[in-house]
Amino acid sequence: MSAVIHLQALGLTEYEARAYTALLALGRAVPARVARQAGIPRPKIYETLERLEGRGLAAKMGQNPLEYAPLSAREYLARSRRSFDDRLSALDRDLSRLTPDPAPEAVYHLYGDAAMRSLAEDLILNARQSVYMAGDPELADRLEHLTPRGVKLLRADLSGLPDIAALGQIAFLLARDGEAALIGHFIGAGQPGEPHGVHTHNPVIIHLIEGYIELAVQRGGQVQAPPRPEPADTAPGRPRTGS
């Protein structure tokens, strides 16, 4: 049962997760019935239900006979979410003390097709204002589909411009919001070599990429794609949720 697996991921033991889902199905039951429903050995059901009570997921409902009832799953999820957010915030603070923010001029090397495609998707999904991209049409089509609504998109195919990749390689350029950029060299079918590229926040490189793509648009006669419209029910000035 998927609910049991997800509850275990949140910290419950397998018996606790199975007992809680059984309680949710039964509504209110004596321990023996919960054990049968959950497939838990009878000697283990009492301590399991007591642990659920300690977690705030179950409550005793009388003593003669002793019965248990499930408490709100929504409240447990809300508590778990708050606890997880608190841990993420604490981790962010601790890591920031250990590792300074990367220097804007830093350039990070990427190796492998998956690493570059994953980074390209992350850059697109986090775009707020503008995206410039050029190169591999298949990847560009996918990224254009992922571009958030309201973001200006400028796209080109690099035709008629000096090559920026070696023979057998397929270049791909991406700049986002004037803040981050990817220069990727994918490998053509049947060609030797490993896909590789760089990721940077260097404003000079980002500006060069944006200018190169603008030139490619002018040379190729392409036009700027209009921003995807905001949903009709999004009030002006209201921030979008998501990545």
GIKAUR-V249502 format. One line per field, one symbol per residue. ss: DSSP state (2 for helix, 1 for strand, 0 for the rest). Layout:
# GIKAUR-V249502
ss = ???
This chain:
# GIKAUR-V249502
ss = 022222222000022222222222220111222222220002222222222222000111111001111100222222222222222222222222220000000011111022222222222220000111111022222222220000011111000000000000111111110001111111100000000111110022222222222222222200001000000000000000000
